[in-house]
Amino acid sequence: MNEPIRIPDRIFNALVDGRLSPRVERETREALETDSQGSERAATWQRQSEALHAALAPVAREPLPLSMMLKLRHDKPMAWHHDTTFWAYVGVFAAGLAVGLALDFAMPTLRVLIGI
């Protein structure tokens, strides 16, 4: 007799939460039909999920606090951060280029001073 397929916890989570693709859900349910322990495990997880949803539903339906909503509206979009980062890289590159050119220009004078 074939050993039942061990279904990973992440697949069980996705199955219970209804987040599997139709193909993977169908394959998982087919595998559970031949695995009594897996079926019981899935049923237990389903009951736990339903109990958690029932217990936390009032909290999940609460509106966000005004301070958090204002902060979310006030924050700058991520594109601003990426633009700033880009210009910071350009500035660092330009500064490095300027230092390199200054050293190249000053090198003959430095060689005379050092005595090379």
N, C-alpha and C positions, 0 to 999 in steps of 0.2 A: 504494500500500500504506500502511496506517495505521502511524503511529509507535507503538512499544510504550509503554505507560504506565510512567512512572518511579515506582517504589514507594519511598516515603520510608524512611529508615533506621529510624525508630521503628516502622513497620509490620513491617519485616524482623525487628527485635528481638522484637516481640511474637509474630510468627509462629514464630520459632525457639524462643521460650520457651513456646509453647503458651498464650498469654494473649490471643488474639484471640477476639472473639465468633464463633459459628459462621457467621453471615452474612458478616462481614468476612473470615474465613479462607477461606471458599468463594470469595468474589470475588477475593481475592488469589491463590489457587491458580489460578483461571481466567485471571487476567491473566498469571501466570507461564507458563502453557501456551503462550502465543503469543510469549513473550519469552525467547529462548535465553540471552541475557546475564543477565537477571534470574534465570532458573532456576539458572544456574551460580553466580551470586552467593548465592542462597538456600542452595544446597547447600554452598558454602564456609562460610557463616555457621553452618549446621547442624553441620558437622564441627568448627568452632572451638568451638561451644557444647558439643558432646559431649566434646571434648578438655579443656576447662576444667572441666566437671563431673567428669570422671574424675580430673583432677589435684587438684582441691580437695575432693573428696568426703570424704577422711579428716579434713580440717580442719573441714568443715561438720558432721560427726557428733560432734565433740568437745563435751563438756558445757561450759557456761559456768563460768568460775572462781567459786569460792565467794564471793570478795569482791564480784564483780559481782552475783551472785544475792542476797546480803544487802542490797546497796545498792538493788536493784530492789524488794525487799520492804519496805525501810525508808522509801523515798521517799513523800512525801505524794501523794495523787491530785491530778489537775489541778483537780478541783472545788474543792479547798481554795484553790488559787491564785485562781480566779475569784471566790470568795466574798471573799477578802481584797481583791482589786482593787475589787470593788463597794463595800465599806465604806470603802476609801481615797477613792473618788470622793465618797461621801456625806460623809465628814469634810471634804474640801476644799471642797465646796459649802457645808457648814454654817459653816466658818471664813470663807469669803467673805461669806456672808450676815451673820454677826456683825460683821465689819469694816465692811460697808456700813451696817448699822444704827447702829453706834457713830459712824461719821462723820456720818450724818444727825442723830444726837442732838447731836453736838458742834459741828455747823456754825454755829449761832447764836453760840456762844462764840468760835469761830474767826473769824467775821466781825467781831466786836467787837475782838478782839485785832489783827487785820490792819488794820482801819479801813475796811472796805468798807461 
